Amino acid sequence: MQVVDGVDTPEGWMGLDVGPKSAARAAELVKAAGSVLWNGPMGAFELAAVRRRHEGRGRGVRRGPTRSPSSAAGTPSRPSTSSGLADRMTHVSTGGGASLELLEGKALPGVEALR
């Protein structure tokens, strides 16, 4: 593992996760948030080391004293459910793209077909 300051990845390396400064800043923002919509991982959660950090971030989502509403949609829902973090969320969905479209006010084809 190599930590870089900035967005330039050294030749021969791949950017697979956020660095410690970005993770700490994200944790501050989540802690101060009234609610959280978590859509997409911060890194390649398919890799064990990255997944552990991803799950650690998930545990921080519901640590606040008010247990504010939180939602995991799309990719974060998979490691959230497999690691026992889903019970910390008020909503979990595998439809990340659809969730964003719903928030945008777009009609969802599956829902429209039911009407």
N, C-alpha and C positions, 0 to 999 in steps of 0.2 A: 504494500500500500504506500502511496505517495500523496501527500497533501500539497496542493498548490494554492497560492493566493491569487485569485482572479479566475478568469475563464479560459486561459490558455493551457491546454493539456500538452505536456511534453511529448515529443515524438516517441512513438512506440508504446504509449500508454493509452488507456481508455478511461473516460470519465464515467464511473459507474455509480457514484453516490455523491451526496453533498458533503462538503467538508465540515469540520467541527464548528467554524464560525457561523456558517449558514444554518446548521442544525440548532445551534444555541439561539440564534435570532428567531428561527421558526418556533422554538419552544417558548420564547418570550411572548411572541404574538399569540400563540395558542392559549397560553396561560391567561392572557389579558382579554381574550375574545369572549363575547357574550354567547356566541354559537360558532360551530365549526362545520364546514362542508369540506370533506377530505376527498378529493378526486384525483387519483393518480399517485404513485409512489414517488419518493424523492430520489430513488435509485433503483438499481436492478435487483429487485427483491428476490428474484430467482436464485441468486447466489446467497449461500448460508450466512456469510458475515454481514452482507448488506441487509438481509431479511431480519437479523437480530436487531440491527439499529432501527430499521423500519418499525418493528414491533415495539421497541422502546419508545419511539415517538408516539405510537398509538396509545400506549399506556398513559402518556401525558395528556391526552385529549380530554379525558374525563376525571382528572384529579382535582379540579376546582371544587370549592365548597358548595357551589350552587348546582353542580351537575347539569350545566347548561346543555341545551339540545346540540347533538352532534350527529353527523351523518357520514358514512363511508360509502362511496359509490365507485363502481368499476374496479380497477385493479387493487386498491387497498382493501377491498372487502374480502378478497381471498385470503391473504395472510391474517387479516383480522379475525375471520371466523376460525381458521385453523389453529390460531394461537390463543383462543379464548378471549380476544378483545371485543368481540361482537356484543357481549353483554354490557360493555361500557358505552355503546352507541345507542342513540334513540332510534336510528334507522340505518339499515344496511341493505345495499342493493348491488347486484352485479352489473347493472345498466348505467355505467358511468356517462357515456355519451348521451344516452336517453335522459338521464337525470339533468344534465346541463341544458339539453334542449327544452325540457319541461320548465326549468327556471327561466329560460329565455322567452317562454310563452308560446313556443312552437307546438303545433298539434302532433301528437304521437300516433303513428299509423296503427299500432296495435289497439290503442284506446279508441281511436276513430272507428275501427272495424267493429268494435263491440257496440257502438252506438247505432 
